[in-house]
């Protein structure tokens, strides 16, 4: 069955770049909220509902921490709520902190989805011809983190029967995994050198074929992104946080930009649902 992550790497990379850039660049609470919803839905699709709900606690904790701490360091804003040691805690700083926390949480979820969607082969396909060394380092780093976490949990579980404290077991497990990772890096380096890496002209092999299907989704993503970006650049969706929190006036450009970005953010989830319906319809015809 076809899924969103099976699209051409160029289409996927352009999509993630557009949705992340517009979300962060706009700093619009409405854009961030719909982007957050789209990221959560696609993340739940990739990792399962149970894992998504478990991860939501950490993301909401990030939003809460940033929301609470921002007024403690930033005292800008005209609407004072209360005072802590003669320092004002303002409504505007509280709102700005919540928006900042939402932006951070959304970016983390989208990067998590990107990590699950892109493998090392796709990254090498995108950046291999431009900068092979950079592409190799990035792909190895992305594969190193989940492998490190998996190995750490395995080693830590195997040492639970030892009569030592949890802190000591954690330190021993971490030390063992670090040592194993360093040995693996040396072995990988020697293996690449023995096989002639970075010697002579580099050749490329790719199993990816850019189809009409990929072109249609790339065109749709770019179109939605351009409409959203025009609305952001024109200032029709710009929020003012200081000294007073002011929402932009409702206009045709603002509505069109928000609808375009909503379609952009929800595109992966809608794609998956469409493929599910198509699959179930095909099965029912058998």
Secondary structure by P-SEA (a helix, b strand, c coil): ccccccccaaaaaaaaaaaaaaaaaaccaaaaaaaaaaaaaaaaaaccaaaaaaaaaaaaaaaaaaaaaaaaccccccccccccccccccaaaaaaaaaaaaaaaaaaaaaaaaaaaccaaaaaaacccccaaaaaaaaaaaaaaaaaaaaaaaaaaaaccccccaaaaaaaaaaaaaaaaaaaaaaaaaaaaaacccccbbbbbbcccccaaaaaaaaaaaaaaaaaaaaaaacccccccccccccccccaaaaaaaaaaaaaaaaaaaaaaaaaaaaaaaaaac
